[in-house]
Amino acid sequence: MDARYDLAGRRAIVTGGAGGLGRGIAAALRDAGATVELWDANPRALDAAASGLGVGRRPVDITDPAAVDEAAAAAFAAHGRIDILVNNAGILGEVKPVWETDPRNFEAVLRVNLFGTYLVSRALLGRMRLQEPRPGIGGHALRGHVVNIASIQGKEGMALAAAYSASKAGVIALTKSTAKETARDGIVVTAVTPAAAETAMAKEISAARRADILSRIPMGRFVEVEEVARMVLWLSSDECSFSTGGIFDLSGARATY
């Protein structure tokens, strides 16, 4: 059976929209009927991604509080409401033991992956909780869905990736906290924890590092972008109405919990 979701009339924002995973998620949301706006700090890549997908775009540095708040206000002014937020933006950082890492690089990874996710969530959730609800399953009010892209490394940690692992563990905790804060507002907040996917980020690592990561995945392969996108579709739909705070595995059996 081919599961399909009707997101017609929904407005969605995907951060890190110029990257491979962001584009894949945006395409899935668009194909399900949503109006999609990509956010990214790279204007040239953003223009190319948005033009290729036929969706909206907004250059945003998600580590800048003022820029994020301005972008959120502009998005709500343009669309009237935001029904779906996918916090996907992220960077990998150095592949080194912690004692050899550059503190500036460690901080940069935390600023994009965790602080950026916090800033966007802060700006969007405060506005989403005030918008008119839709009736969900059983007539329960729904005002929106937030899906955070974490990582299996946030669950397990991984050698030579302290900053990335710590940042994604923070995203998992942020997901659980914000889900509790918005549970009575009709906003569902979830996260997914993918294993490595075949994106530009995966191409940044060495062949030896790639082999090491692959050896940890019992299925013996990386996750497909489409597989992540399909999970995000369900988590963005009204079918997902009581799983707030949930962390959904996409690790090919690598997850230990």
MARLO-248043 format. One record per atom (N, C-alpha, C): x, y, z; chain. Coordinates in steps of 0.02 Angstrom, whole numbers, m for minus. Example, Ala and Ser with C-alpha at 12.3 -4.5 7.8 and 13.67 -1.06 7.14 Angstrom:
{{660,m284,390},"A"}
{{615,m225,390},"A"}
{{660,m165,390},"A"}
{{642,m112,354},"A"}
{{684,m53,357},"A"}
{{645,2,394},"A"}
//
This chain:
{{42,m60,0},"A"}
{{0,0,0},"A"}
{{44,62,0},"A"}
{{30,111,m42},"A"}
{{67,173,m46},"A"}
{{33,225,m2},"A"}
{{65,242,55},"A"}
{{36,291,100},"A"}
{{42,361,71},"A"}
{{m13,397,68},"A"}
{{m14,465,40},"A"}
{{m46,511,91},"A"}
{{m20,572,93},"A"}
{{m46,621,140},"A"}
{{m68,683,103},"A"}
{{m124,710,123},"A"}
{{m152,769,91},"A"}
{{m135,830,134},"A"}
{{m86,869,110},"A"}
{{m65,929,146},"A"}
{{m87,992,109},"A"}
{{m138,986,67},"A"}
{{m163,1044,30},"A"}
{{m184,1099,78},"A"}
{{m163,1159,63},"A"}
{{m180,1216,104},"A"}
{{m132,1227,162},"A"}
{{m85,1182,173},"A"}
{{m37,1190,228},"A"}
{{23,1232,205},"A"}
{{49,1271,251},"A"}
{{108,1311,237},"A"}
{{167,1282,277},"A"}
{{222,1271,243},"A"}
{{279,1238,274},"A"}
{{344,1277,265},"A"}
{{387,1274,315},"A"}
{{455,1302,312},"A"}
{{503,1245,323},"A"}
{{555,1241,281},"A"}
{{608,1191,288},"A"}
{{674,1229,293},"A"}
{{708,1225,350},"A"}
{{772,1257,357},"A"}
{{827,1212,327},"A"}
{{883,1243,308},"A"}
{{934,1204,273},"A"}
{{907,1179,207},"A"}
{{863,1219,177},"A"}
{{826,1196,118},"A"}
{{868,1189,55},"A"}
{{929,1216,55},"A"}
{{971,1211,m4},"A"}
{{1009,1145,m7},"A"}
{{1012,1108,48},"A"}
{{1048,1045,50},"A"}
{{1007,988,23},"A"}
{{1039,931,14},"A"}
{{1006,874,m15},"A"}
{{947,848,25},"A"}
{{955,843,91},"A"}
{{901,819,132},"A"}
{{844,870,135},"A"}
{{862,934,140},"A"}
{{811,986,140},"A"}
{{771,987,76},"A"}
{{805,980,19},"A"}
{{770,978,m45},"A"}
{{724,917,m50},"A"}
{{747,860,m26},"A"}
{{706,800,m29},"A"}
{{643,806,14},"A"}
{{650,834,73},"A"}
{{593,844,117},"A"}
{{545,895,87},"A"}
{{573,950,60},"A"}
{{531,1002,29},"A"}
{{492,974,m30},"A"}
{{524,933,m70},"A"}
{{490,904,m129},"A"}
{{432,860,m107},"A"}
{{443,821,m54},"A"}
{{389,777,m29},"A"}
{{331,818,m3},"A"}
{{345,871,34},"A"}
{{292,915,60},"A"}
{{255,948,2},"A"}
{{292,972,m46},"A"}
{{261,1004,m105},"A"}
{{217,955,m142},"A"}
{{241,895,m153},"A"}
{{202,846,m190},"A"}
{{139,825,m153},"A"}
{{139,833,m86},"A"}
{{80,818,m46},"A"}
{{31,876,m43},"A"}
{{49,932,m76},"A"}
{{3,988,m82},"A"}
{{19,1049,m40},"A"}
{{73,1046,0},"A"}
{{91,1102,43},"A"}
{{124,1158,4},"A"}
{{116,1219,27},"A"}
{{153,1276,3},"A"}
{{217,1279,44},"A"}
{{275,1276,10},"A"}
{{338,1267,45},"A"}
{{383,1328,37},"A"}
{{415,1348,92},"A"}
{{465,1401,90},"A"}
{{531,1373,118},"A"}
{{584,1380,79},"A"}
{{650,1357,101},"A"}
{{687,1414,136},"A"}
{{720,1398,192},"A"}
{{765,1445,226},"A"}
{{836,1417,221},"A"}
{{883,1461,205},"A"}
{{953,1439,202},"A"}
{{998,1501,204},"A"}
{{1059,1493,228},"A"}
{{1106,1549,233},"A"}
{{1147,1558,170},"A"}
{{1142,1511,123},"A"}
{{1181,1515,61},"A"}
{{1135,1539,5},"A"}
{{1136,1603,m11},"A"}
{{1087,1630,m60},"A"}
{{1090,1597,m128},"A"}
{{1150,1584,m153},"A"}
{{1156,1554,m220},"A"}
{{1127,1483,m222},"A"}
{{1147,1442,m173},"A"}
{{1120,1374,m170},"A"}
{{1045,1375,m156},"A"}
{{1023,1422,m116},"A"}
{{952,1428,m101},"A"}
{{912,1445,m164},"A"}
{{936,1492,m203},"A"}
{{902,1510,m266},"A"}
{{897,1450,m312},"A"}
{{951,1412,m317},"A"}
{{951,1353,m361},"A"}
{{901,1301,m337},"A"}
{{901,1288,m272},"A"}
{{855,1238,m244},"A"}
{{783,1259,m252},"A"}
{{768,1321,m235},"A"}
{{698,1345,m239},"A"}
{{674,1347,m311},"A"}
{{717,1369,m357},"A"}
{{697,1371,m427},"A"}
{{685,1301,m454},"A"}
{{729,1254,m436},"A"}
{{722,1186,m459},"A"}
{{659,1152,m433},"A"}
{{639,1170,m373},"A"}
{{580,1139,m343},"A"}
{{516,1178,m357},"A"}
{{524,1241,m378},"A"}
{{465,1283,m388},"A"}
{{431,1302,m323},"A"}
{{472,1317,m272},"A"}
{{445,1335,m206},"A"}
{{474,1403,m185},"A"}
{{451,1429,m129},"A"}
{{474,1493,m105},"A"}
{{542,1489,m72},"A"}
{{572,1546,m59},"A"}
{{638,1548,m29},"A"}
{{644,1608,17},"A"}
{{688,1602,67},"A"}
{{702,1659,111},"A"}
{{772,1650,138},"A"}
{{820,1693,118},"A"}
{{887,1688,146},"A"}
{{886,1706,221},"A"}
{{909,1660,262},"A"}
{{908,1671,335},"A"}
{{970,1639,366},"A"}
{{1003,1677,408},"A"}
{{1056,1649,451},"A"}
{{1023,1629,516},"A"}
{{1013,1565,526},"A"}
{{974,1542,583},"A"}
{{1011,1550,649},"A"}
{{1075,1571,647},"A"}
{{1111,1583,710},"A"}
{{1105,1656,732},"A"}
{{1070,1696,694},"A"}
{{1061,1767,710},"A"}
{{990,1778,737},"A"}
{{982,1792,802},"A"}
{{915,1798,831},"A"}
{{871,1850,795},"A"}
{{899,1908,779},"A"}
{{859,1960,747},"A"}
{{838,1939,677},"A"}
{{883,1907,640},"A"}
{{867,1885,573},"A"}
{{813,1831,574},"A"}
{{816,1786,621},"A"}
{{765,1733,626},"A"}
{{697,1762,643},"A"}
{{696,1808,691},"A"}
{{632,1838,710},"A"}
{{602,1878,652},"A"}
{{645,1914,616},"A"}
{{621,1952,558},"A"}
{{594,1906,504},"A"}
{{628,1850,492},"A"}
{{606,1802,441},"A"}
{{540,1770,462},"A"}
{{533,1754,526},"A"}
{{471,1723,550},"A"}
{{412,1771,541},"A"}
{{423,1834,559},"A"}
{{370,1884,552},"A"}
{{351,1892,479},"A"}
{{401,1892,434},"A"}
{{388,1900,363},"A"}
{{351,1839,335},"A"}
{{369,1779,358},"A"}
{{336,1718,334},"A"}
{{263,1717,355},"A"}
{{248,1736,416},"A"}
{{178,1738,439},"A"}
{{139,1792,402},"A"}
{{173,1849,389},"A"}
{{139,1902,352},"A"}
{{123,1880,281},"A"}
{{169,1842,250},"A"}
{{159,1820,181},"A"}
{{108,1764,174},"A"}
{{108,1718,222},"A"}
{{66,1658,216},"A"}
{{5,1657,262},"A"}
{{3,1702,311},"A"}
{{m53,1703,357},"A"}
{{m45,1656,416},"A"}
{{m13,1599,405},"A"}
{{m1,1549,457},"A"}
{{56,1503,434},"A"}
{{84,1467,480},"A"}
{{133,1414,464},"A"}
{{108,1350,498},"A"}
{{96,1299,459},"A"}
{{70,1236,485},"A"}
{{124,1185,499},"A"}
{{180,1190,462},"A"}
{{233,1139,467},"A"}
{{301,1174,469},"A"}
{{341,1156,518},"A"}
{{410,1179,522},"A"}
{{455,1118,524},"A"}
{{503,1115,479},"A"}
{{553,1061,480},"A"}
{{621,1093,494},"A"}
{{647,1083,554},"A"}
{{713,1108,573},"A"}
{{766,1059,549},"A"}
{{791,1072,488},"A"}
{{836,1026,456},"A"}
{{908,1052,451},"A"}
{{918,1117,457},"A"}
{{985,1147,446},"A"}
{{1037,1117,494},"A"}
{{1095,1101,467},"A"}
{{1148,1074,509},"A"}
{{1214,1070,473},"A"}
{{1268,1069,512},"A"}
{{1336,1060,484},"A"}
{{1370,1004,521},"A"}
{{1421,974,490},"A"}
{{1454,915,518},"A"}
{{1509,933,567},"A"}
{{1553,979,549},"A"}
{{1609,995,593},"A"}
{{1668,949,583},"A"}
{{1718,959,625},"A"}
{{1781,921,619},"A"}
{{1771,847,636},"A"}
{{1812,806,605},"A"}
{{1814,734,621},"A"}
{{1881,722,655},"A"}
{{1882,734,721},"A"}
{{1944,731,760},"A"}
{{1927,710,831},"A"}
{{1976,682,868},"A"}
{{1964,671,940},"A"}
{{1956,739,974},"A"}
{{1919,740,1029},"A"}
{{1900,803,1059},"A"}
{{1960,846,1078},"A"}
{{2015,814,1098},"A"}
{{2074,853,1119},"A"}
{{2111,886,1061},"A"}
{{2093,867,1000},"A"}
{{2124,899,941},"A"}
{{2077,948,907},"A"}
{{2016,955,931},"A"}
{{1967,998,897},"A"}
{{1981,1071,911},"A"}
{{1959,1113,864},"A"}
{{1963,1185,870},"A"}
{{1900,1209,907},"A"}
{{1907,1242,964},"A"}
{{1848,1266,1000},"A"}
{{1801,1308,957},"A"}
{{1829,1345,910},"A"}
{{1787,1386,866},"A"}
{{1743,1342,822},"A"}
{{1771,1287,798},"A"}
{{1731,1241,757},"A"}
{{1678,1206,799},"A"}
{{1696,1186,860},"A"}
{{1648,1153,904},"A"}
{{1589,1201,917},"A"}
{{1605,1263,932},"A"}
{{1553,1312,945},"A"}
{{1510,1325,883},"A"}
{{1541,1327,824},"A"}
{{1504,1339,762},"A"}
{{1453,1283,750},"A"}
{{1472,1221,763},"A"}
{{1426,1165,754},"A"}
{{1367,1171,802},"A"}
{{1381,1187,864},"A"}
{{1327,1195,913},"A"}
{{1282,1254,895},"A"}
{{1311,1307,869},"A"}
{{1272,1366,851},"A"}
{{1223,1351,795},"A"}
{{1244,1316,744},"A"}
{{1199,1300,689},"A"}
{{1150,1245,708},"A"}
{{1176,1189,732},"A"}
{{1134,1130,741},"A"}
{{1086,1135,800},"A"}
{{1109,1164,855},"A"}
{{1067,1168,915},"A"}
{{1039,1238,927},"A"}
{{1083,1288,930},"A"}
{{1060,1356,943},"A"}
{{1015,1380,886},"A"}
{{1032,1363,824},"A"}
{{990,1382,768},"A"}
{{922,1350,771},"A"}
{{920,1286,789},"A"}
{{856,1251,796},"A"}
{{814,1283,851},"A"}
{{848,1301,905},"A"}
{{813,1336,960},"A"}
{{785,1403,937},"A"}
{{825,1443,901},"A"}
{{802,1509,880},"A"}
{{742,1504,833},"A"}
{{744,1458,786},"A"}
{{689,1451,739},"A"}
{{627,1425,776},"A"}
{{636,1377,820},"A"}
{{580,1351,859},"A"}
{{550,1406,902},"A"}
{{592,1445,934},"A"}
{{568,1500,976},"A"}
{{526,1549,936},"A"}
{{550,1568,877},"A"}
{{515,1617,836},"A"}
{{451,1590,807},"A"}
{{451,1528,786},"A"}
{{391,1499,753},"A"}
{{339,1475,803},"A"}
{{361,1441,856},"A"}
{{313,1413,903},"A"}
{{272,1467,938},"A"}
{{305,1522,955},"A"}
{{268,1576,987},"A"}
{{212,1604,945},"A"}
{{222,1602,879},"A"}
{{171,1626,832},"A"}
{{120,1571,815},"A"}
{{144,1510,807},"A"}
{{99,1454,789},"A"}
{{46,1443,841},"A"}
{{64,1451,905},"A"}
{{16,1435,958},"A"}
{{m41,1485,961},"A"}
{{m34,1542,926},"A"}
{{m87,1593,925},"A"}
{{m132,1588,863},"A"}
{{m113,1545,815},"A"}
{{m154,1542,754},"A"}
{{m215,1497,764},"A"}
{{m263,1505,720},"A"}
{{m325,1468,725},"A"}
{{m312,1393,718},"A"}
{{m343,1352,760},"A"}
{{m333,1280,755},"A"}
{{m375,1248,700},"A"}
{{m355,1188,680},"A"}
{{m394,1146,636},"A"}
{{m419,1087,677},"A"}
{{m476,1058,660},"A"}
{{m499,999,696},"A"}
{{m459,938,674},"A"}
{{m429,904,721},"A"}
{{m393,843,706},"A"}
{{m435,781,721},"A"}
{{m402,724,729},"A"}
{{m437,662,744},"A"}
{{m475,670,810},"A"}
{{m538,649,810},"A"}
{{m579,656,870},"A"}
{{m600,728,884},"A"}
{{m587,773,836},"A"}
{{m606,842,845},"A"}
{{m556,882,887},"A"}
{{m500,851,906},"A"}
{{m451,887,947},"A"}
{{m414,939,904},"A"}
{{m403,997,934},"A"}
{{m373,1053,897},"A"}
{{m301,1039,879},"A"}
{{m283,1058,816},"A"}
{{m214,1054,793},"A"}
{{m194,1121,763},"A"}
{{m139,1148,787},"A"}
{{m115,1212,760},"A"}
{{m52,1204,718},"A"}
{{m20,1147,722},"A"}
{{40,1139,681},"A"}
{{82,1081,702},"A"}
{{132,1068,660},"A"}
{{180,1014,672},"A"}
{{251,1040,663},"A"}
{{295,1021,709},"A"}
{{366,1037,704},"A"}
{{404,971,703},"A"}
{{447,963,653},"A"}
{{488,903,647},"A"}
{{561,924,648},"A"}
{{598,901,698},"A"}
{{669,916,704},"A"}
{{711,859,677},"A"}
{{760,875,635},"A"}
{{804,824,608},"A"}
{{864,818,655},"A"}
{{864,765,696},"A"}
{{919,751,741},"A"}
{{966,700,707},"A"}
{{992,652,743},"A"}
{{1037,603,714},"A"}
{{1044,544,761},"A"}
{{1059,486,733},"A"}
{{1075,428,775},"A"}
{{1135,443,820},"A"}
{{1179,488,797},"A"}
{{1237,505,838},"A"}
{{1217,543,900},"A"}
{{1159,576,898},"A"}
{{1133,609,958},"A"}
{{1109,560,1010},"A"}
{{1091,500,989},"A"}
{{1072,447,1036},"A"}
{{1133,410,1063},"A"}
{{1179,392,1019},"A"}
{{1234,348,1037},"A"}
{{1299,385,1052},"A"}
{{1307,446,1024},"A"}
{{1374,475,1023},"A"}
{{1416,438,973},"A"}
{{1469,470,950},"A"}
{{1515,435,904},"A"}
{{1584,465,910},"A"}
{{1634,422,912},"A"}
{{1702,446,916},"A"}
{{1718,492,857},"A"}
{{1757,543,869},"A"}
{{1781,591,818},"A"}
{{1725,638,795},"A"}
{{1669,640,832},"A"}
{{1613,683,814},"A"}
{{1579,711,876},"A"}
{{1619,735,923},"A"}
{{1591,758,986},"A"}
{{1543,816,977},"A"}
{{1561,865,936},"A"}
{{1518,923,927},"A"}
{{1453,904,893},"A"}
{{1457,866,839},"A"}
{{1396,846,803},"A"}
{{1351,804,847},"A"}
{{1381,755,882},"A"}
{{1341,711,926},"A"}
{{1308,751,982},"A"}
{{1346,796,1013},"A"}
{{1319,836,1068},"A"}
{{1263,882,1043},"A"}
{{1273,911,984},"A"}
{{1222,956,958},"A"}
{{1157,919,943},"A"}
{{1162,859,916},"A"}
{{1102,822,899},"A"}
{{1069,792,961},"A"}
{{1109,775,1013},"A"}
{{1079,755,1077},"A"}
{{1039,813,1106},"A"}
{{1066,874,1098},"A"}
{{1030,934,1120},"A"}
{{965,943,1083},"A"}
{{965,929,1017},"A"}
{{904,935,978},"A"}
{{851,886,1003},"A"}
{{872,826,1022},"A"}
{{824,777,1049},"A"}
{{794,803,1113},"A"}
{{835,830,1158},"A"}
{{810,857,1221},"A"}
{{765,918,1209},"A"}
{{785,961,1162},"A"}
{{744,1019,1145},"A"}
{{676,998,1119},"A"}
{{675,945,1079},"A"}
{{612,918,1053},"A"}
{{565,898,1109},"A"}
{{592,860,1157},"A"}
{{551,836,1213},"A"}
{{526,894,1256},"A"}
{{568,943,1267},"A"}
{{548,1000,1309},"A"}
{{494,1042,1275},"A"}
{{505,1059,1212},"A"}
{{456,1102,1177},"A"}
{{391,1065,1166},"A"}
{{394,999,1157},"A"}
{{332,960,1150},"A"}
{{289,965,1212},"A"}
{{321,962,1270},"A"}
{{284,968,1333},"A"}
{{254,1038,1341},"A"}
{{290,1088,1318},"A"}
{{267,1157,1325},"A"}
{{208,1173,1280},"A"}
{{203,1139,1223},"A"}
{{151,1154,1174},"A"}
{{97,1100,1170},"A"}
{{100,1051,1214},"A"}
{{54,993,1209},"A"}
{{m19,1013,1211},"A"}
{{m35,1064,1250},"A"}
{{m105,1086,1255},"A"}
{{m122,1140,1204},"A"}
{{m74,1160,1164},"A"}
{{m87,1211,1113},"A"}
{{m105,1181,1045},"A"}
{{m103,1114,1041},"A"}
{{m118,1082,977},"A"}
{{m59,1084,929},"A"}
{{2,1087,955},"A"}
{{62,1085,913},"A"}
{{100,1021,929},"A"}
{{111,980,878},"A"}
{{146,917,885},"A"}
{{219,927,868},"A"}
{{264,912,914},"A"}
{{336,921,904},"A"}
{{370,853,909},"A"}
{{405,833,856},"A"}
{{438,768,854},"A"}
{{508,777,824},"A"}
{{546,723,825},"A"}
{{612,723,793},"A"}
{{624,655,761},"A"}
{{667,654,712},"A"}
{{689,591,682},"A"}
{{765,586,693},"A"}
{{789,525,698},"A"}
{{860,513,710},"A"}
{{889,470,655},"A"}
{{902,500,596},"A"}
{{928,459,541},"A"}
{{1000,438,551},"A"}
{{1017,382,521},"A"}
{{1086,365,509},"A"}
{{1110,410,451},"A"}
{{1171,402,430},"A"}
{{1197,442,375},"A"}
{{1157,431,312},"A"}
{{1147,485,274},"A"}
{{1111,482,210},"A"}
{{1159,502,155},"A"}
{{1142,484,94},"A"}
{{1184,501,36},"A"}
{{1172,574,16},"A"}
{{1202,620,54},"A"}
{{1196,691,40},"A"}
{{1266,721,35},"A"}
{{1268,786,24},"A"}
{{1333,820,19},"A"}
{{1373,812,84},"A"}
{{1337,811,141},"A"}
{{1372,804,205},"A"}
{{1410,738,209},"A"}
{{1380,684,180},"A"}
{{1413,619,180},"A"}
{{1476,619,138},"A"}
{{1478,663,89},"A"}
{{1537,667,45},"A"}
{{1595,704,77},"A"}
{{1582,737,135},"A"}
{{1635,773,170},"A"}
{{1681,725,208},"A"}
{{1660,664,220},"A"}
{{1699,618,261},"A"}
{{1745,575,218},"A"}
{{1797,548,249},"A"}
{{1844,506,213},"A"}
{{1814,437,200},"A"}
{{1848,399,156},"A"}
{{1825,331,140},"A"}
{{1827,287,202},"A"}
{{1879,296,243},"A"}
{{1884,256,304},"A"}
{{1828,272,353},"A"}
{{1812,336,359},"A"}
{{1758,357,404},"A"}
{{1691,331,379},"A"}
{{1682,333,314},"A"}
{{1620,307,284},"A"}
{{1613,233,298},"A"}
{{1667,196,290},"A"}
{{1665,123,303},"A"}
{{1649,109,376},"A"}
{{1677,149,421},"A"}
{{1665,141,493},"A"}
{{1591,152,508},"A"}
{{1562,206,481},"A"}
{{1491,220,493},"A"}
{{1447,165,464},"A"}
{{1463,143,403},"A"}
{{1424,91,370},"A"}
{{1425,26,409},"A"}
{{1483,11,440},"A"}
{{1489,m52,478},"A"}
{{1445,m53,540},"A"}
{{1422,5,562},"A"}
{{1381,10,622},"A"}
{{1306,3,606},"A"}
{{1288,1,543},"A"}
{{1218,m2,523},"A"}
{{1201,m74,502},"A"}
{{1162,m110,543},"A"}
{{1148,m180,527},"A"}
{{1118,m192,458},"A"}
{{1080,m144,432},"A"}
{{1052,m152,365},"A"}
{{1106,m147,310},"A"}
{{1164,m121,328},"A"}
{{1220,m120,281},"A"}
{{1216,m67,227},"A"}
{{1178,m15,239},"A"}
{{1173,40,190},"A"}
{{1155,105,225},"A"}
{{1166,161,190},"A"}
{{1144,226,215},"A"}
{{1069,234,203},"A"}
{{1037,277,242},"A"}
{{966,291,232},"A"}
{{957,332,168},"A"}
{{904,319,132},"A"}
{{888,358,72},"A"}
{{853,423,93},"A"}
{{868,477,57},"A"}
{{835,541,70},"A"}
{{759,532,68},"A"}
{{734,494,20},"A"}
{{662,483,14},"A"}
{{634,449,76},"A"}
{{672,406,108},"A"}
{{648,372,168},"A"}
{{640,421,225},"A"}
{{687,468,231},"A"}
{{680,520,281},"A"}
{{620,564,265},"A"}
{{613,583,202},"A"}
{{558,627,181},"A"}
{{491,595,194},"A"}
{{484,531,183},"A"}
{{420,497,196},"A"}
{{402,496,270},"A"}
{{452,487,312},"A"}
{{440,490,384},"A"}
{{418,560,404},"A"}
{{451,611,376},"A"}
{{433,680,391},"A"}
{{363,695,368},"A"}
{{342,667,311},"A"}
{{274,678,287},"A"}
{{223,655,339},"A"}
{{232,594,366},"A"}
{{184,571,416},"A"}
{{186,615,478},"A"}
{{245,633,500},"A"}
{{251,674,560},"A"}
{{224,744,551},"A"}
{{217,766,488},"A"}
{{190,832,472},"A"}
{{115,831,459},"A"}
{{86,772,458},"A"}
{{15,764,440},"A"}
{{m29,760,501},"A"}
{{m94,767,491},"A"}
{{m142,762,546},"A"}
{{m147,690,571},"A"}
{{m120,642,533},"A"}
{{m119,573,557},"A"}
{{m74,566,619},"A"}
{{m26,611,624},"A"}
{{18,613,683},"A"}
{{m10,665,731},"A"}
{{m50,642,778},"A"}
{{m86,689,822},"A"}
{{m75,676,896},"A"}
{{m45,618,914},"A"}
{{m37,602,986},"A"}
{{34,579,1001},"A"}
{{80,588,954},"A"}
{{148,565,964},"A"}
{{195,622,981},"A"}
{{169,677,1007},"A"}
{{212,734,1021},"A"}
{{266,717,1072},"A"}
{{326,741,1059},"A"}
{{383,723,1100},"A"}
{{417,659,1078},"A"}
{{390,626,1027},"A"}
{{418,563,1004},"A"}
{{481,573,963},"A"}
{{528,525,971},"A"}
{{590,525,933},"A"}
{{589,463,889},"A"}
{{589,472,823},"A"}
{{577,417,777},"A"}
{{641,395,742},"A"}
{{654,330,747},"A"}
{{717,302,724},"A"}
{{718,291,648},"A"}
{{773,309,617},"A"}
{{786,296,546},"A"}
{{858,273,538},"A"}
{{877,224,579},"A"}
{{949,207,582},"A"}
{{965,138,555},"A"}
{{917,104,524},"A"}
{{932,38,496},"A"}
{{952,m12,549},"A"}
{{924,m5,610},"A"}
{{934,m50,668},"A"}
{{997,m33,708},"A"}
{{1029,25,691},"A"}
{{1087,44,730},"A"}
{{1067,68,800},"A"}
{{1007,96,808},"A"}
{{987,125,872},"A"}
{{986,72,927},"A"}
{{1009,93,985},"A"}
{{1008,49,1043},"A"}
{{949,63,1089},"A"}
{{913,118,1076},"A"}
{{851,133,1112},"A"}
{{809,180,1070},"A"}
//
